[in-house]
């Protein structure tokens, strides 16, 4: 696997904009920022209970953040809140891992393997998940009783 931070796959994913258009039926929305690099992402989620129907992401950020948000937007449809939170935790653990095995990364995010060597860039990849989890948390606080 290439150790190049900006591989062709990342560049390709960062150029996808089909998820950037706002949703008509927004159930929750949140914005997260990375003050270190200036990345900022706003996500909108359309829901069916605790299942995500679709996600829109408006990103002002680097290629890593844009690519990660594109992948997340494509994968999220049909996933539950808990599955999305689990995906974030798995990716975060992989980025922090000391393994030399790219297979330790979730398959859809394997292209980000070289990012693990650049700790300051981990948050660029994780930021879309943080926005989604923030939106989910706020939604749960208002709409779901214990």
C-alpha positions in Angstrom: 0.0 0.0 0.0 1.3 3.4 -0.9 2.4 5.6 2.0 1.3 8.7 0.1 -1.1 10.7 2.2 -3.1 12.0 -0.8 -3.6 8.8 -2.8 -5.6 8.8 -6.0 -8.6 7.2 -4.2 -8.7 10.0 -1.6 -8.5 12.7 -4.3 -11.3 10.9 -6.2 -13.6 10.7 -3.2 -12.9 14.3 -2.2 -14.3 15.4 -5.6 -17.7 13.8 -5.1 -20.4 16.3 -4.5 -23.6 14.3 -4.8 -24.0 14.4 -1.0 -23.4 18.2 -0.7 -26.9 19.2 -1.7 -29.1 19.8 1.3 -31.9 17.4 2.2 -35.6 18.2 2.0 -36.6 16.3 5.1 -34.0 17.1 7.7 -34.6 15.5 11.1 -31.3 16.7 12.7 -28.3 18.8 11.8 -25.0 19.6 13.4 -21.7 21.4 12.7 -18.3 20.4 13.8 -15.0 22.2 13.3 -11.3 21.4 13.7 -9.7 24.6 15.1 -6.2 23.3 14.3 -6.6 23.1 10.5 -9.8 25.0 9.9 -11.9 22.1 8.6 -15.7 22.6 9.1 -18.5 20.3 8.3 -22.3 20.6 8.6 -24.3 17.4 8.3 -28.0 16.9 7.8 -29.7 13.6 8.5 -33.0 12.2 7.3 -34.1 9.5 9.7 -36.6 6.6 10.0 -36.5 6.1 13.8 -32.9 5.4 14.7 -32.0 4.4 11.1 -30.4 6.9 8.8 -32.2 7.3 5.5 -29.7 9.8 4.0 -27.0 12.2 4.9 -26.0 15.5 3.3 -22.6 17.0 4.1 -21.4 20.5 3.5 -17.6 20.6 3.9 -15.2 23.4 4.0 -12.0 21.5 4.5 -9.0 19.5 3.2 -9.1 16.6 0.9 -9.0 14.1 3.8 -12.1 15.6 5.4 -13.9 15.9 2.1 -13.1 12.3 1.1 -14.1 10.9 4.5 -17.4 12.8 4.4 -18.2 11.4 0.9 -17.6 7.9 2.0 -19.6 8.3 5.2 -22.5 9.9 3.2 -22.5 6.9 0.8 -22.3 4.3 3.6 -24.7 5.8 6.1 -28.0 5.1 4.4 -29.7 2.2 6.2 -27.3 2.2 9.2 -28.5 2.7 12.8 -27.2 5.3 15.1 -25.2 2.7 17.1 -23.7 1.3 13.9 -22.4 4.8 12.9 -21.0 5.3 16.4 -19.3 1.9 16.1 -17.8 2.8 12.7 -16.3 6.0 14.2 -14.8 4.1 17.1 -13.3 1.4 14.8 -11.8 4.1 12.5 -10.4 6.1 15.4 -8.8 2.9 16.9 -7.3 2.1 13.5 -5.8 5.6 13.1 -4.2 5.3 16.5 -3.0 1.8 16.0 0.7 1.0 15.8 0.1 -2.0 13.5 1.7 -2.1 10.1 -1.2 -3.9 8.6 -3.6 -1.9 6.5 -6.2 -4.6 7.0 -6.7 -3.3 10.5 -8.6 -0.4 9.0 -12.3 -0.7 8.1 -12.3 -1.8 4.4 -14.1 1.4 3.2 -11.5 3.6 5.0 -8.4 1.6 4.2 -7.1 4.3 1.8 -6.6 6.4 5.0 -4.0 4.0 6.3 -1.1 6.4 5.7 -2.8 9.1 7.7 -2.0 7.1 10.9 1.6 8.4 10.6 0.3 12.0 10.7 -1.4 12.4 14.1 -2.4 16.0 13.4 -4.5 14.8 10.4 -6.5 12.1 12.3 -9.1 14.7 13.1 -9.6 15.5 9.4 -10.7 12.0 8.8 -12.8 11.7 12.0 -14.5 15.1 11.8 -17.5 13.9 9.6 -18.3 11.2 12.2 -18.1 13.8 15.0 -20.7 15.9 13.3 -23.0 12.9 12.7 -22.6 11.8 16.3 -23.3 15.3 17.5 -26.5 15.4 15.4 -27.5 12.0 16.7 -26.9 13.0 20.3 -28.9 16.2 20.0 -31.7 14.3 18.3 -31.8 11.6 20.9 -31.8 14.2 23.7 -34.9 15.8 22.3 -36.8 12.9 20.7 -36.0 9.7 22.5 -37.1 9.0 26.1 -35.2 6.6 28.3 
